[in-house]
Amino acid sequence: MNTYTLGIDIGSTTVKIAILDENDRLLFADYERHFANIQETLADLLEKAEKQLGEMTLCPVITGSGGLTLANHLEIPFVQEVIAVSTSLQKMAPQTDVAIELGGEDAKIIFLSGGLEERMNGSCAGGTGAFIDQMATLLSITPEEMDELSLKHERIYPIASRCGVFAKTDIQPLLNQGARKEDVSASIFQAVVDQTVTGLSQGRKIEGKVLFLGGPLFFFKGLQERFAETLKLSKENAVFPSWAQYSVAIGTAI
């Protein structure tokens, strides 16, 4: 029976898994929202993996904001999340200068060239996936619909993203005045960009080859566009990898 390494990333809203062989080759990865049913979601993902790969022996390691309790319960190793991201970058994209990762309720910037430096936001979910979900609800649309609308914007409005409450006080008057949802949607993504760049870069330049990781930056093309334009990155230097949403789980497995 084959023995593989299993990386489990349990975030505030999703569970991600990655299964690697002895050469750190990615064999399987998947991503599901857990709606607070973490163990059930993890079991479902492992069942999918077994159907695809067959019966196997797994050596598991856990990371993520919701992973420490489960790691202790199952008595398996726990890896700090920022370390997992750095590990996946060193293996999967060693030429990266800066990595930006957005999760459900956290954001990180990792500077790799010019001296390793890792920065992560505090306890507030402003400028993260949860913030995007809240703003989509305010617009009475899905996050996916908000993304599609944002790609058709004509102007950007200033919106605070440090807190969902402040953002609502900026957005509601715009809607009352008849602002196009296309423009408001793009402005919400711009607010996420501004919060991430201003709040975490703290004056250090984000330049060179920039890798964008995490679910929001994988699924939302409008958010990708706002980041690339704000940071003035060329297509070559704004990198959105196919494994972006699994990056933490991959690093955990490695």
C-alpha positions as CSV (number, residue, x, y, z in Angstrom):
1,M,0.0,0.0,0.0
2,N,1.3,3.5,-0.9
3,T,2.3,5.9,1.8
4,Y,1.8,9.6,1.2
5,T,1.9,12.9,3.1
6,L,-1.3,14.7,3.8
7,G,-1.4,18.4,4.4
8,I,-4.6,19.7,6.0
9,D,-5.3,23.4,6.1
10,I,-8.3,24.3,8.3
11,G,-9.2,27.9,7.9
12,S,-11.9,30.1,9.3
13,T,-14.3,29.2,6.5
14,T,-12.8,26.3,4.5
15,V,-10.9,23.1,4.7
16,K,-8.1,22.4,2.1
17,I,-6.1,19.2,1.7
18,A,-3.1,18.3,-0.4
19,I,-1.7,14.8,-0.8
20,L,2.0,14.5,-1.9
21,D,4.1,11.5,-2.8
22,E,7.6,10.8,-1.6
23,N,9.0,13.2,-4.2
24,D,6.7,16.0,-3.0
25,R,4.6,15.6,-6.2
26,L,1.0,16.8,-5.8
27,L,-1.3,13.9,-6.3
28,F,-4.6,15.3,-5.1
29,A,-5.9,18.6,-3.7
30,D,-9.4,19.8,-2.9
31,Y,-11.1,22.7,-1.2
32,E,-14.5,23.0,0.6
33,R,-16.4,25.4,2.9
34,H,-16.9,23.8,6.2
35,F,-19.8,25.8,7.7
36,A,-18.4,25.0,11.2
37,N,-18.6,21.2,10.4
38,I,-14.8,20.8,10.2
39,Q,-14.5,17.1,10.9
40,E,-17.4,16.2,8.5
41,T,-15.9,18.3,5.8
42,L,-12.4,16.8,6.3
43,A,-13.9,13.3,6.2
44,D,-15.7,14.1,2.9
45,L,-12.5,15.4,1.3
46,L,-10.6,12.3,2.4
47,E,-13.3,10.1,0.9
48,K,-12.9,11.9,-2.4
49,A,-9.2,11.4,-2.3
50,E,-9.6,7.7,-1.7
51,K,-12.0,7.3,-4.6
52,Q,-9.4,9.0,-6.9
53,L,-6.2,7.5,-5.6
54,G,-7.3,4.2,-4.0
55,E,-6.5,2.8,-0.6
56,M,-3.4,4.4,0.9
57,T,-1.6,5.2,4.1
58,L,-1.4,8.9,5.0
59,C,1.0,10.7,7.2
60,P,-1.0,13.9,8.2
61,V,0.1,17.3,9.3
62,I,-2.3,20.2,10.1
63,T,-2.2,23.9,9.9
64,G,-4.6,26.8,9.9
65,S,-6.5,29.1,12.3
66,G,-9.0,26.3,13.0
67,G,-6.5,23.4,13.0
68,L,-4.7,23.5,16.4
69,T,-7.6,22.0,18.3
70,L,-8.1,19.2,15.9
71,A,-4.4,18.5,15.7
72,N,-4.3,18.1,19.5
73,H,-7.5,15.9,19.4
74,L,-6.0,13.6,16.8
75,E,-2.5,13.8,18.2
76,I,-0.9,14.7,14.9
77,P,1.7,17.4,14.2
78,F,0.7,21.1,13.8
79,V,2.6,23.6,11.6
80,Q,2.4,27.3,11.9
81,E,0.5,28.8,8.8
82,V,3.1,31.3,7.7
83,I,5.8,28.7,7.8
84,A,3.6,26.5,5.6
85,V,3.2,29.2,3.1
86,S,7.0,29.9,3.0
87,T,7.7,26.2,2.5
88,S,5.3,25.9,-0.4
89,L,6.9,29.0,-2.1
90,Q,10.4,27.6,-1.7
91,K,9.4,24.4,-3.4
92,M,6.8,25.5,-5.9
93,A,7.9,29.0,-6.9
94,P,11.5,29.7,-5.7
95,Q,11.8,32.8,-7.9
96,T,9.1,34.7,-6.0
97,D,10.1,38.1,-4.6
98,V,6.8,38.7,-2.7
99,A,3.8,36.6,-1.8
100,I,0.4,37.9,-0.9
101,E,-2.1,35.5,0.6
102,L,-5.7,36.2,1.5
103,G,-7.8,33.8,3.5
104,G,-11.3,33.8,4.9
105,E,-10.3,36.0,7.9
106,D,-6.6,36.8,7.5
107,A,-4.1,38.3,5.1
108,K,-0.4,37.8,4.8
109,I,2.5,39.3,2.9
110,I,5.8,37.4,2.8
111,F,8.9,39.3,1.4
112,L,11.4,36.7,0.2
113,S,14.0,38.8,-1.6
114,G,16.0,41.4,0.2
115,G,15.7,39.6,3.5
116,L,12.8,37.2,4.6
117,E,10.0,39.1,6.3
118,E,6.5,37.8,7.1
119,R,3.6,40.0,8.1
120,M,0.0,39.0,9.0
121,N,-3.0,41.1,9.9
122,G,-4.6,41.1,13.3
123,S,-7.9,39.7,14.5
124,C,-10.0,41.9,12.2
125,A,-11.4,40.3,9.1
126,G,-11.3,43.6,7.1
127,G,-9.9,43.1,3.6
128,T,-10.3,39.3,3.6
129,G,-12.7,36.7,2.1
130,A,-15.2,37.2,4.9
131,F,-15.3,40.9,4.2
132,I,-16.0,40.2,0.5
133,D,-18.8,37.8,1.5
134,Q,-20.3,40.5,3.7
135,M,-20.2,43.2,1.0
136,A,-21.8,40.9,-1.6
137,T,-24.7,40.2,0.9
138,L,-25.0,44.0,1.3
139,L,-25.4,44.3,-2.5
140,S,-27.9,41.4,-2.5
141,I,-25.7,39.3,-4.9
142,T,-23.3,36.4,-4.6
143,P,-19.6,36.9,-4.4
144,E,-19.3,35.3,-7.8
145,E,-21.8,37.8,-9.3
146,M,-19.9,40.7,-7.6
147,D,-16.8,39.5,-9.3
148,E,-18.4,39.4,-12.7
149,L,-19.9,42.9,-12.3
150,S,-16.5,44.3,-11.1
151,L,-14.9,43.5,-14.4
152,K,-17.3,45.9,-16.1
153,H,-16.6,48.9,-13.9
154,E,-16.1,52.4,-15.1
155,R,-15.0,54.2,-11.9
156,I,-13.7,53.5,-8.4
157,Y,-15.2,54.9,-5.3
158,P,-13.3,55.3,-2.0
159,I,-14.5,52.6,0.5
160,A,-13.1,51.7,3.9
161,S,-12.2,48.0,4.3
162,R,-10.7,48.1,7.7
163,C,-14.1,47.2,9.1
164,G,-17.3,45.9,7.5
165,V,-19.3,48.4,9.5
166,F,-17.3,51.4,8.1
167,A,-17.5,49.9,4.6
168,K,-21.3,49.7,4.9
169,T,-21.5,53.4,5.8
170,D,-19.6,54.2,2.6
171,I,-21.5,51.8,0.3
172,Q,-25.1,52.4,1.4
173,P,-25.1,56.1,0.4
174,L,-23.6,55.2,-3.0
175,L,-26.4,52.7,-3.6
176,N,-29.0,55.2,-2.5
177,Q,-27.6,57.7,-5.0
178,G,-27.9,55.2,-7.8
179,A,-24.3,54.1,-8.2
180,R,-23.8,51.2,-10.6
181,K,-23.3,47.9,-8.9
182,E,-20.4,47.3,-11.3
183,D,-18.6,50.3,-9.9
184,V,-19.4,49.5,-6.3
185,S,-18.2,45.9,-6.8
186,A,-14.9,47.0,-8.2
187,S,-14.5,49.6,-5.4
188,I,-15.0,46.8,-2.8
189,F,-12.2,44.9,-4.3
190,Q,-10.1,48.0,-4.5
191,A,-10.7,48.5,-0.7
192,V,-9.4,45.0,-0.1
193,V,-6.3,45.8,-2.1
194,D,-5.7,49.1,-0.3
195,Q,-6.2,47.5,3.2
196,T,-3.7,44.7,2.3
197,V,-1.1,46.8,0.7
198,T,-1.2,49.7,3.1
199,G,-1.8,47.7,6.3
200,L,0.8,45.0,5.7
201,S,3.5,46.5,3.5
202,Q,4.2,49.3,6.0
203,G,6.3,51.2,3.5
204,R,8.2,48.3,2.1
205,K,7.9,48.1,-1.7
206,I,6.0,45.2,-3.3
207,E,7.8,44.7,-6.5
208,G,9.5,42.0,-8.6
209,K,7.7,38.7,-9.2
210,V,4.6,38.8,-6.9
211,L,2.7,35.6,-6.3
212,F,-0.9,35.8,-5.2
213,L,-2.3,32.9,-3.1
214,G,-5.5,31.9,-1.2
215,G,-9.0,31.3,-2.3
216,P,-10.2,34.9,-2.8
217,L,-7.2,35.6,-5.0
218,F,-7.7,32.4,-7.0
219,F,-11.5,32.7,-7.6
220,F,-12.1,36.4,-8.1
221,K,-10.7,37.8,-11.3
222,G,-11.8,41.3,-10.4
223,L,-9.7,41.2,-7.3
224,Q,-6.7,39.9,-9.3
225,E,-7.1,42.9,-11.7
226,R,-7.3,45.5,-8.9
227,F,-4.1,44.1,-7.2
228,A,-2.1,44.0,-10.5
229,E,-3.2,47.5,-11.5
230,T,-2.6,49.0,-8.1
231,L,0.9,47.5,-7.8
232,K,1.6,48.3,-11.4
233,L,2.7,44.8,-12.1
234,S,3.2,43.3,-15.6
235,K,1.5,40.1,-16.6
236,E,4.9,38.4,-16.1
237,N,5.3,39.7,-12.6
238,A,1.7,39.2,-11.4
239,V,1.6,35.5,-10.9
240,F,-1.7,33.7,-10.1
241,P,-0.8,30.0,-9.9
242,S,-3.2,27.1,-10.5
243,W,-2.4,25.8,-7.0
244,A,-3.0,29.1,-5.2
245,Q,-6.0,27.9,-3.1
246,Y,-4.0,24.9,-1.9
247,S,-0.7,26.6,-1.2
248,V,-0.9,26.4,2.6
249,A,-1.9,22.7,2.5
250,I,0.9,21.9,0.1
251,G,3.5,23.6,2.3
252,T,2.1,21.8,5.3
253,A,2.5,18.4,3.6
254,I,6.1,19.3,2.5
